[in-house]
Amino acid sequence: MGFLSGSVTFECFRVVGPETNQFGPEQIELLEKFAAGRAEGGSTDDVRTGFLAGDHLLDRDFHLEKNVVCDALHFGVRVDSNQVPTAIRRAWLQIELAVLNAESPGRRPTKAMRQQAQEAVEARCEEVARSGQFQKLQQFPVLWDAREGLLYFGATSTSAWDLSSELLARAFELELRRRSPSSLVEEWAARAKRNRDLDDVAPSSFLEPGAVGDVVWWNQQSGNYDFLGNEFLLWLWWQFETQSDTLELPDGSEVTGMFARTLTLECPRGESGKGTISSEGPTQLPEAVQAIRSGKLPRKAGLTLVRHGEQYALTLQAESFAVGGARIQSEQTADGRGALEQRVDSLRAMNETIELMFQTFCNVRVGRGWLSQLGTMADWLGARPRSRKNSA
C-alpha cells in the first residue's frame, strides 16, 4: 500500500506553497474530482493522469480515515497511456505501401503513396486507441506530509514526475522544490548565515587539493551544487573507514552507518567510464579502492543506517538524493491504525537522518576548513591506511 508498507523508492520535495497545516474534506474532494479515469484529471495527447485512493490500480474510494494518516495525505497518481508501439506503426506503414504499390512491384513508392499510407496508419491508430488494445496503466504512490511540509513521490522516473507534478499543480495549486543537494545546502547556508561562503563553493579535486575538479554530469549553472552529493558520499566513505562508523548529527543524536550491497562509481572527467560493484561491503573491494584512487566519484551507494533504534537499508542517488528500495526495521509497538502512524513517523525519521548527515558534511565542506580536510582525504586516497577499526 504505497508508503505504508514494504520497501519504498522515492524523491522528496519541499512544498513551497500553498501552506497546509492539516488535511480534511477539502483535500478528499479534490482527490475525487481529479480521480483516475475522469476527464478532469488532465491529459496530454494519448496520456491521461488522475488520482487513486492508494489500495490498488482501480481504487477510487477516497475518505479521511483511509487517506489521512498522522498529518499526512496518502494517495496515488495513475498514468494511463494508450499509444501504439512504434514497431507496429512501422509494420502497418509497410503493409499499406505494399498494397498501394502492388501494380509496380520493386519501384519506390511515390510521395503521394507515402502520404496516403501514412493517413491510413493514423486512422488505424485512432481506431485501435478507442478499443484500448494498447492501454497501459501505471500507478505511483504519493505521501504529502503537512507536518514537515514535504511531499514524497514514489518513483525516480523524470517523465512520471513531470506528469504527476502537473496534476498536483492543477488540483492543489502546489509549488514544489526537489530536495536535492543544491536545495539542502542553500537551506543550510541560510540558517547558518553562510551564504557568502556558499558562493565560493566549486567541485573539489580529491587528487589535487586546492584545484577545481571537473564534473562532466554537472551543468555548471549558478546555484547548482548537486555535485556536493558525490563529494558527500566520498566523504562519508572516508569517515566510516578512517574515523568512526558513528557520526554525530547537528541535533545531538548519532547515526551508525556502513556502505552495503551496491556502489556505482564514475570518472568525473569522463575519461575512464562508469562501473557498479555489488557486494555486502562494496567499499572494501580492491576494484572500489582502485576506482577512487584514480579519481572516480560515487554516483549511487547502498547504505545501512541505524538511528534512535531504527535501522534503514537504502540506496542513495548522489545528485538528486533519490532513495531506492528503502527498508525500515523497527520494533512494532502498535497494530492497526497505530502501525500506519508509526510507519509514517519512521519514514520521516529516515528522511531526517539523511538530511542531518548531509548537514554535518556541509558544516565541514562550506568554509575555509575544507582545504585541510581535503588534504587529509587526499592522503587517505594515496596511502590507503588501514581503517581505524581494523588497526585497533
C-alpha positions as CSV (number, residue, x, y, z in Angstrom):
1,M,0.0,0.0,0.0
2,G,2.4,2.7,-1.2
3,F,4.4,4.2,1.5
4,L,2.6,2.5,4.3
5,S,4.2,-1.0,3.9
6,G,7.1,-2.8,2.3
7,S,10.2,-1.2,0.8
8,V,9.9,2.3,-0.7
9,T,11.5,4.2,-3.5
10,F,11.0,8.0,-3.6
11,E,12.2,11.5,-4.3
12,C,11.4,14.2,-1.8
13,F,10.1,17.7,-2.5
14,R,9.6,20.8,-0.3
15,V,6.1,22.2,-0.5
16,V,6.7,25.8,-1.3
17,G,3.1,26.8,-1.5
18,P,0.3,26.9,-0.5
19,E,1.0,26.1,3.1
20,T,-1.2,23.3,4.5
21,N,-1.3,22.6,8.2
22,Q,-3.8,19.7,8.2
23,F,-5.9,17.7,5.8
24,G,-9.7,17.5,5.8
25,P,-12.7,17.0,3.5
26,E,-11.5,19.7,1.1
27,Q,-8.4,17.7,0.0
28,I,-10.5,14.5,-0.2
29,E,-13.0,16.3,-2.5
30,L,-10.1,17.4,-4.8
31,L,-8.8,13.8,-5.0
32,E,-12.3,12.6,-6.0
33,K,-12.7,15.4,-8.6
34,F,-9.4,14.6,-10.3
35,A,-9.7,10.8,-9.8
36,A,-8.2,8.5,-12.4
37,G,-10.5,7.8,-15.3
38,R,-12.2,11.2,-15.2
39,A,-11.7,13.9,-17.8
40,E,-10.8,16.5,-15.1
41,G,-7.6,14.5,-14.4
42,G,-5.8,16.2,-17.3
43,S,-4.4,14.7,-20.4
44,T,-1.6,15.3,-22.9
45,D,-2.2,13.6,-26.3
46,D,-2.5,9.8,-25.5
47,V,-1.5,10.1,-21.8
48,R,-4.0,10.9,-19.0
49,T,-3.4,11.3,-15.3
50,G,-5.6,11.0,-12.2
51,F,-5.6,10.2,-8.5
52,L,-6.0,6.9,-6.9
53,A,-7.1,6.1,-3.3
54,G,-4.0,4.0,-2.7
55,D,-5.0,0.4,-2.4
56,H,-4.8,-0.8,-6.0
57,L,-4.8,0.3,-9.6
58,L,-8.5,0.8,-9.8
59,D,-9.1,2.2,-6.2
60,R,-11.1,5.4,-6.2
61,D,-12.6,5.0,-2.7
62,F,-11.3,8.2,-1.0
63,H,-12.1,9.1,2.6
64,L,-10.5,10.7,5.6
65,E,-10.0,7.7,7.7
66,K,-8.2,5.9,4.9
67,N,-6.2,8.6,3.2
68,V,-5.1,10.8,6.1
69,V,-2.5,9.2,8.4
70,C,-0.6,11.1,11.1
71,D,-0.9,14.5,9.5
72,A,0.0,13.1,6.1
73,L,-2.2,12.6,3.0
74,H,-1.5,9.2,1.4
75,F,-2.8,8.6,-2.2
76,G,-1.6,7.6,-5.6
77,V,-1.2,9.0,-9.2
78,R,-2.2,6.8,-12.1
79,V,-0.8,7.5,-15.6
80,D,-2.9,6.0,-18.4
81,S,-1.2,5.8,-21.8
82,N,-2.8,4.5,-25.0
83,Q,-0.1,4.6,-27.6
84,V,0.5,2.1,-30.5
85,P,4.1,0.9,-30.3
86,T,6.4,2.4,-32.9
87,A,7.4,-1.0,-34.3
88,I,3.7,-1.8,-35.0
89,R,3.1,1.6,-36.7
90,R,6.1,1.0,-39.0
91,A,4.8,-2.5,-39.9
92,W,1.3,-1.1,-40.7
93,L,3.0,1.6,-42.9
94,Q,4.9,-1.1,-44.8
95,I,1.7,-3.1,-45.4
96,E,-0.2,0.0,-46.7
97,L,2.7,0.9,-49.0
98,A,2.9,-2.7,-50.3
99,V,-0.9,-2.6,-51.2
100,L,-0.6,0.8,-52.9
101,N,2.5,-0.3,-54.8
102,A,1.2,-3.7,-55.8
103,E,0.9,-2.8,-59.5
104,S,4.5,-1.6,-59.7
105,P,6.5,-4.1,-57.5
106,G,10.1,-3.2,-57.0
107,R,9.6,0.6,-57.6
108,R,9.9,3.2,-54.9
109,P,6.6,4.5,-53.6
110,T,5.7,8.0,-54.7
111,K,5.3,10.9,-52.3
112,A,1.6,10.7,-52.8
113,M,1.6,7.0,-51.9
114,R,3.5,7.6,-48.7
115,Q,1.1,10.4,-47.7
116,Q,-1.9,8.1,-48.4
117,A,-0.3,5.2,-46.4
118,Q,0.5,7.5,-43.5
119,E,-3.1,8.8,-43.3
120,A,-4.3,5.2,-43.3
121,V,-2.0,4.3,-40.5
122,E,-3.1,7.3,-38.4
123,A,-6.7,6.3,-38.9
124,R,-6.0,2.7,-37.8
125,C,-4.1,4.0,-34.7
126,E,-7.1,6.1,-33.7
127,E,-9.4,3.1,-34.1
128,V,-7.2,0.9,-32.1
129,A,-6.8,3.6,-29.4
130,R,-10.6,3.7,-28.9
131,S,-10.6,-0.1,-28.4
132,G,-8.0,0.2,-25.7
133,Q,-5.9,-2.6,-27.2
134,F,-2.6,-0.9,-26.2
135,Q,-3.7,0.8,-23.0
136,K,-1.1,0.8,-20.2
137,L,-1.9,1.8,-16.6
138,Q,0.9,2.8,-14.1
139,Q,0.5,3.9,-10.5
140,F,2.9,5.9,-8.3
141,P,2.3,6.4,-4.6
142,V,2.4,9.9,-3.0
143,L,2.7,10.9,0.6
144,W,2.1,14.6,1.3
145,D,3.4,15.4,4.8
146,A,1.7,18.5,6.2
147,R,3.7,18.4,9.5
148,E,7.1,18.7,7.8
149,G,5.9,20.5,4.6
150,L,7.3,17.7,2.4
151,L,5.9,15.6,-0.4
152,Y,7.3,12.1,-1.2
153,F,6.8,10.8,-4.7
154,G,7.2,7.1,-5.1
155,A,9.3,6.8,-8.2
156,T,12.5,8.3,-9.7
157,S,11.3,8.5,-13.3
158,T,11.5,12.0,-14.7
159,S,8.6,11.5,-17.1
160,A,6.4,10.1,-14.4
161,W,7.2,13.0,-12.1
162,D,6.6,15.6,-14.9
163,L,3.1,14.2,-15.5
164,S,2.3,13.8,-11.8
165,S,3.6,17.3,-10.8
166,E,1.3,18.8,-13.5
167,L,-1.6,17.0,-12.0
168,L,-0.7,18.1,-8.4
169,A,-0.4,21.7,-9.6
170,R,-3.7,21.6,-11.4
171,A,-5.6,20.0,-8.4
172,F,-3.9,21.6,-5.4
173,E,-2.0,24.5,-6.9
174,L,1.1,23.1,-5.3
175,E,4.5,24.6,-5.9
176,L,7.3,22.0,-5.2
177,R,11.0,22.1,-5.0
178,R,13.2,18.9,-5.2
179,R,15.2,18.1,-2.0
180,S,18.5,17.8,-3.9
181,P,21.9,18.6,-2.6
182,S,21.5,22.1,-4.1
183,S,18.3,23.0,-2.2
184,L,19.5,21.4,1.0
185,V,22.8,23.2,1.1
186,E,21.1,26.5,0.3
187,E,18.7,26.0,3.2
188,W,21.6,25.1,5.5
189,A,23.6,28.2,4.4
190,A,20.6,30.4,5.1
191,R,20.2,29.0,8.6
192,A,23.9,29.1,9.4
193,K,24.3,32.6,7.8
194,R,27.0,31.1,5.5
195,N,25.6,32.3,2.1
196,R,28.7,34.2,1.3
197,D,30.8,31.1,1.8
198,L,28.5,29.1,-0.4
199,D,29.1,31.5,-3.3
200,D,32.7,30.3,-3.4
201,V,31.9,26.5,-3.5
202,A,33.1,24.7,-6.6
203,P,33.8,21.0,-7.3
204,S,36.8,19.7,-5.4
205,S,39.7,17.7,-6.8
206,F,40.5,15.0,-4.3
207,L,43.7,14.1,-6.0
208,E,45.0,17.7,-6.2
209,P,43.7,19.6,-3.2
210,G,43.1,23.2,-4.0
211,A,42.4,22.7,-7.6
212,V,38.9,22.9,-9.1
213,G,37.6,19.4,-10.1
214,D,35.9,18.5,-13.4
215,V,32.4,17.0,-13.2
216,V,31.0,16.1,-16.6
217,W,27.5,15.5,-15.3
218,W,27.3,18.9,-13.6
219,N,25.7,21.6,-15.8
220,Q,27.8,24.5,-14.1
221,Q,24.7,26.6,-13.7
222,S,24.7,29.2,-10.9
223,G,23.1,27.8,-7.8
224,N,23.6,24.2,-8.8
225,Y,25.5,22.4,-6.1
226,D,24.4,18.9,-6.9
227,F,28.0,17.8,-7.2
228,L,28.1,18.0,-3.4
229,G,26.1,14.8,-3.3
230,N,29.0,13.0,-4.9
231,E,31.5,14.6,-2.5
232,F,29.2,13.8,0.4
233,L,29.3,10.0,-0.4
234,L,33.1,10.0,-0.7
235,W,33.5,12.0,2.5
236,L,31.1,9.5,4.2
237,W,33.2,6.6,2.9
238,W,36.3,8.3,4.4
239,Q,34.5,9.0,7.6
240,F,33.3,5.4,8.2
241,E,36.6,3.8,7.2
242,T,39.1,6.0,9.0
243,Q,37.3,7.9,11.7
244,S,34.3,6.1,13.1
245,D,31.2,4.3,11.9
246,T,29.2,6.6,14.2
247,L,28.5,10.2,13.1
248,E,27.3,12.9,15.5
249,L,24.5,14.9,14.0
250,P,23.6,18.6,14.4
251,D,20.6,17.8,16.6
252,G,22.8,16.0,19.1
253,S,21.8,12.5,18.0
254,E,24.1,9.9,16.5
255,V,23.8,7.6,13.4
256,T,25.8,4.5,12.9
257,G,26.3,3.5,9.2
258,M,28.1,1.4,6.6
259,F,28.2,1.1,2.9
260,A,26.4,-2.1,1.7
261,R,25.1,-4.0,-1.3
262,T,25.9,-1.7,-4.2
263,L,28.2,1.1,-5.2
264,T,28.3,3.0,-8.6
265,L,31.4,5.0,-9.4
266,E,32.2,7.2,-12.4
267,C,35.1,9.3,-13.6
268,P,34.1,12.9,-13.2
269,R,36.3,13.9,-16.2
270,G,34.5,11.4,-18.5
271,E,37.8,9.6,-19.3
272,S,37.6,6.1,-17.8
273,G,33.9,5.3,-17.7
274,K,31.4,4.0,-15.0
275,G,31.0,0.8,-13.1
276,T,28.8,-0.7,-10.5
277,I,30.0,-3.0,-7.7
278,S,27.7,-5.4,-5.9
279,S,28.8,-6.8,-2.6
280,E,27.9,-6.9,1.1
281,G,30.8,-4.5,1.7
282,P,31.5,-2.8,-1.7
283,T,33.9,-0.1,-0.4
284,Q,36.2,-2.9,0.9
285,L,36.8,-4.5,-2.5
286,P,40.1,-3.8,-4.4
287,E,38.3,-2.5,-7.5
288,A,36.5,0.1,-5.4
289,V,39.8,1.2,-3.9
290,Q,41.4,1.4,-7.3
291,A,38.5,3.4,-8.7
292,I,38.6,6.2,-6.1
293,R,42.4,6.3,-6.3
294,S,42.1,7.0,-10.0
295,G,39.7,9.9,-9.2
296,K,36.3,8.3,-9.7
297,L,33.4,9.6,-7.5
298,P,30.4,7.8,-6.1
299,R,27.2,8.4,-8.0
300,K,25.0,5.9,-6.1
301,A,25.6,3.9,-3.0
302,G,23.8,1.4,-0.8
303,L,23.8,2.4,2.9
304,T,22.7,0.8,6.2
305,L,21.9,3.3,8.9
306,V,20.9,3.0,12.5
307,R,19.5,5.9,14.5
308,H,17.2,6.1,17.5
309,G,16.9,2.3,17.5
310,E,15.6,2.1,13.9
311,Q,17.6,0.6,11.0
312,Y,17.3,1.8,7.4
313,A,18.7,0.0,4.4
314,L,18.5,2.1,1.3
315,T,20.2,3.2,-1.9
316,L,21.0,6.9,-2.2
317,Q,21.5,8.6,-5.6
318,A,24.1,11.3,-5.2
319,E,23.0,14.2,-7.4
320,S,19.2,14.0,-6.6
321,F,19.2,12.3,-3.2
322,A,16.6,10.0,-4.6
323,V,16.1,7.0,-2.3
324,G,15.7,3.5,-3.7
325,G,14.5,0.2,-2.2
326,A,14.5,1.6,1.3
327,R,13.6,-0.9,4.1
328,I,12.7,0.2,7.6
329,Q,13.3,-2.1,10.5
330,S,11.9,-1.1,13.9
331,E,10.2,-2.6,16.9
332,Q,6.5,-2.6,16.1
333,T,4.7,-1.5,19.3
334,A,1.3,-0.9,17.7
335,D,-1.1,-2.5,15.3
336,G,-4.0,-1.4,13.1
337,R,-4.2,2.4,12.8
338,G,-1.3,2.8,15.2
339,A,1.0,0.8,13.0
340,L,0.3,3.0,10.0
341,E,1.1,6.1,12.0
342,Q,4.3,4.5,13.3
343,R,5.2,3.8,9.7
344,V,4.8,7.4,8.6
345,D,6.9,8.6,11.6
346,S,9.6,6.1,10.6
347,L,9.7,7.4,7.1
348,R,10.0,10.9,8.4
349,A,12.9,9.8,10.7
350,M,14.7,8.1,7.8
351,N,14.5,11.2,5.6
352,E,15.5,13.4,8.5
353,T,18.6,11.2,9.2
354,I,19.8,11.6,5.6
355,E,19.4,15.3,5.7
356,L,21.1,15.6,9.1
357,M,24.0,13.6,7.8
358,F,24.3,15.9,4.8
359,Q,24.1,19.0,7.1
360,T,27.1,17.5,9.1
361,F,29.0,17.3,5.8
362,C,28.0,20.9,4.9
363,N,29.5,22.2,8.2
364,V,32.8,20.8,7.1
365,R,32.6,21.4,3.3
366,V,31.5,25.0,3.2
367,G,34.2,27.3,4.6
368,R,37.9,27.6,4.9
369,G,38.4,24.4,6.9
370,W,37.6,22.3,3.9
371,L,41.0,22.6,2.3
372,S,42.6,20.9,5.4
373,Q,40.0,18.2,5.3
374,L,40.6,17.7,1.6
375,G,44.3,17.3,2.2
376,T,43.6,14.6,4.8
377,M,41.3,12.8,2.3
378,A,43.9,13.0,-0.4
379,D,46.5,11.4,1.9
380,W,43.9,8.6,2.5
381,L,43.3,8.1,-1.2
382,G,47.1,8.0,-1.8
383,A,48.4,6.0,1.1
384,R,45.2,4.0,1.8
385,P,45.9,3.5,5.5
386,R,44.2,0.6,7.4
387,S,40.9,1.6,8.9
388,R,40.6,2.7,12.5
389,K,38.5,-0.3,13.3
390,N,40.9,-2.8,11.6
391,S,44.0,-1.3,13.3
392,A,42.5,-1.4,16.8
